[in-house]
């Protein structure tokens, strides 16, 4: 499974990273905060405050959104989107 993290300002992607994990499907993941932290590290961001809502969104929808209020430090973008993509699937960017 891959983790795709995008920093968005308005409707534009201003930064992105894709990380390969050892998991095949989202229901196998035991450490969502760790994976989210790895994606943030790769984007040179501080780790956001991860709430139960974010974890439930990842488990149910394979996607979670972090806004400015989820970060302890100021950010230069509107939101950070984290998406889990199972192996064998491709992700089509939104239009």
Buried (B, 14 or more C-beta within 10 A) or exposed (E): BBBBBBBBEEEEEEBBBBBEBEBEEBEEBEEBEEBBBBBBEBBEBEBBEBEEEBBEBBBEEBBBBBEBEBBEEEBEBBBBBBBBBBEEEEEEEEE
